[in-house]
């Protein structure tokens, strides 16, 4: 297991380096110059050249990359071309909105999906099992932005019990107001995510409920619930954990949609602003942090799978023997 951890950590570092190279090159391939963020439409050649020198876009490409990556590894994501503020500080401030939004919605979605998916599987022939399956299929087809607007109309405009959007200027210094402001965004993400997770949980439970070890346990006198608890659920959790990692990563990356609907000052809205202003340090900083988060989530999901399923550790030992 230790050897696997070291190898997986090395793979994470290599992936992050390669992603950094691809990210940097893709931004440079796009039309336009970073200096455009500092110049007006009628700027002279001298002004444009001065702006290019200020942002460093006049340097050779490899020098620009080495300067940027050297700063990244020391925690310096550069300064915004527009505001002049450190990008790292801005990213940390925006993460204080995006991370709670994503993680709370993730936990709520799991709390909904696991019992509902289990019931939909073991009671597949009952009307409520079929109803849960149908609701989950319907929820997968619902666009997250549409659901957010529906919740705003119902709970903010008609019932007037929750705010339609926004976030306190003081952030989490006012925890009650901040938590209330996140209720509708969290509900929006959790409903859409849980619909997808219910289908995966249902499929995993159906697979293990018909397995030989569950049938053997029942033949030895165990009830279905006991056989599933002792033998089935752990095996069913292995594919679900992989899906959870994907769902968490995609939710983190897709938070930009929900943040735009509810006017939340999160990481996604910072990225949209950076793209609109051609602010390359902001774009690079947000995408780098997002890529790092996705890689860490994948790393954690892999480790969790091997902790849950000893067979994976055994296969790993055989492969490295």
N, C-alpha and C positions, 0 to 999 in steps of 0.2 A: 504493500500500500504506500509506503514511504517513497519507493522508487517511482510509482505512478504519480504521486503528488508532485515530485520534482520534475518529472517529464511533462506533466500537464501544465505546471507553472511556467516551464521554459517555452512550451507551445503558446501559452498566453502572451508572454513577452514578445515572441517572434511575430505573432499575429498582430499585436499592437503596433509594432514597428512597421510592418507591411501596410497596415491600415493607415498609419500616419503618412507614409509615402504616397499611397493612392489618394488620400484626402488632399494632400498638398498639391499633387499634380493635377487632379481634377479641377480644383479651383483655378489653377493657372491656365488650364485649357479653355475655360469658359471665356466668352467675349468680354472685353472691357479690361480696365486697368485698375488696381487698387487705389491709385492716385485720384480716380474719379470721385471718390468720397470727399476729397478736400478741394475740389475745383468746381467752378460754376460752368454753365453752358458756354459762355463767351470767353473762357479763359484763354490767355495767350500761350504761345509755345514756352516762353520763359516760366510762366506760372505753372504749367503742366510739368515741366522738367524739375522745377523746385519741389513740387508735390511728390514726384516720383522719387526724388532723393530723400525726402522726408519719410516716406513709407518704406523705402528700400527696394522698390520695384525696379530700379535702374541696375541693381546688382545682378550678376549671373544667377541662374536658377538654383544651382547647387549651393551657392552661398546663402541665398534666401532660405533654403530648406535647412541647412546646418544651423543658421542663426535661430530659426524658429524651433527646431527640435531640441537644441541646447537649452533654450528657455523652458520648453515643456518639461523636460526631465528634472528641472529645478523648481517646477511649480509656477513658472512665469509664462502665462499664455499671451503676453504682450499687452499693449494698450489699444483701446478702441480708437480708430481713426476719427470718429465723429465726436465722441465725448472726451477722449483723452484719458479715461479712467482705466485702471487695470481690469482686463477681461476676467482674470481669475476671481477677483472680488465680486464682480457682477454675476459670474456663474454660480458662485457659492450662495449669493443672495437669492438668486432665482431657484436654486435647488431646494431652498427652504420651503418653497411652494410645491414644486413638482414632485419631490420625493414623498412628502406626506400624502399628497393626492394619489400618487401611484400605489404606494404601499398599503394605505388604508383601503383603497378600492380592491386591491389584490386580496387582502385578508377577508374582506366582506364577500368577495366573489367565491373564495374557497369555502367559507362558512355556508354559503348557499348551495354551491355546486356539489359538494361531497355528499351530503345527505340526500339531496334531490336526485343526483345521478345514481346513487345506490338504490333508492326506492324505485326509480324508473327501470332499473335492471331487474331487481328481484321480484318486482310486481309488474313485469312487462305486460302480462295478460289482463291485469286489472284496468279498470277505466282510468284511475288516477295515474297509473304508470304510463299509459298511453298519452294522457293529457300532459304530463310533465315532459315527455319526449316531444310532443307537438309544440308546446310552448318554447322549448329549447330551440327547436328548428326555426320557429318564427323569430326568436330573439337573435339568432345568428344573422338573419336577413335584414335586421333593423340597423340603419346607419347611425353611428354614435352621435353625429351632430344633430340629426333629426330628433332622436330621443332626448337630447339635451334641451332642444327648443320646446319640445312637448312638456317636459318637466318644468321649464320656466313658465310656460303659459298656465299650467295647472296650479303649481305651488307658489309662484311669485306674483302672477298677475291676477288670477282668479281667487285663490284662497288667501293670498298675502301672508303666508306663514314663514316663508323663507326668502332670502334676497335673490335677485335675478343674476347677480354676478358681482365681480369686484373682490378686493382683498384689502384688509386694513393697511394703511400706510406704515404703521408701526410693526407690521408683520405679526410674529408670534408673541410679541410683548402684550398683546391683547388676545390671549388664547381662546376665550369664549367666542368672541366675534370672528376670529379666524376659523375656528372649527365650524361655526354656523355657515360661514361663507363657502365652506368646502362640502357641505352636505349634498347639494344638488350635483356638483361635479363628480363627487365620489359615487353617488347613486347611479349617475349616467354610465360611468366606466364599469362599475360592478355589475350592473344588469346585463350589459352587452358581453362582458367577460364571462360571467357565470353561465350564460346561455351556451357559450362554446364549451366551457369546462364540463357542463352537465353531460354533453354528448360524449366527451372523452371518458369521463368517469363511468358512465353507463356502459360504454363499449368494453372498458377494462374489466368491470365487474362481470359482465356477461361472459367474457373470455375465461376468467378463472372459475366461475361458478360451474362450468361444464368440464373442468379439468379432472384428470385422474386422481390427483391428491385430495380434492374436495369430495369426490365420489367415494374414495377409500375411507376418508374420515367419517363420512355419513354411514358407510357400511359397518364401521366399527362402533356405531351407536351415537355419534355426535349429531346434534341438530344442525340444520343448515346454517343458522346464525353462528353457532359455535365453530363450525368448520370454516366459515368465512373469516371469523375473527382470528382464529389460530393459524390458518394456512392460506386463506385467499386474499385478504386485504393487503398483506405485505407484498405479494406478487402483483396485485393489481396496481399498487402504488408506483411501481417502477416506471411503466410508460407514462403514467400521469405526471410524475415529477419532471420528466423531459418536456412534456407539454406545458407544465407550469412555468418552466424557465423561458420557453418561447413566448408564452402569453405575457409574462412580466416584462420581458425585453421589448416586445412589440407595443405594450401599453406605455412604457416609458418613452419610446420613440414617437408614439402616436398621440402623446399628451398635447401636442400643439393644437390639435383640432378642438379638444375640450377646452383648453385654455383660451382659445379664440372665442368660442361660444360664450364662455362665462367671464371673459375679460380678466383672466388671472395673469399676474405678472410672473409667469414661470419660465422654464428653460425654452419651451417651444415658442412662446411669444418673443423671447430674446432672439431666437434664431430667425424668425420671420422679419423682425426689425433689422437685423444685421444684413439679411439678403436684400431687403428693400433699399438699404443705404449703401450697399456694396462695401460693407465694413468687414474686410477679410479676417482680421484678428478675432472678431466676435464669432463669425461663421466657423472658423477653424477651431476656436476654443470650445464652442458648444458641441460641434460634431466629434471632436476628440474625446470630450468627457462622455458623450453618449456612447461612442464606440467602446470606451473603456468599461462603462457600466454593462453593456451587452456582453462583453467578453467575460467579465467577472460573474455575471449571472449564469452564463453557460458553464463556467468553471465550477461554480457552486452546485449547479444541477447535476453535473457529472459525478462530483464527489458524493452528493446525496444518494444517487442511484447505487453507487458501490457500497455505501453504508447500509442501505436498505436490503440489497440483494447480495448475499455472500457468494452466489454463483459467479457474479461478475468479477469479484476479487479472485476467485479460483481460476477463471479463464485468463485473467491478467497474469497470475503467477505462472501458469503453464506457458503463456506466450513469451515470458521473459526468462524462463528457465533455460 
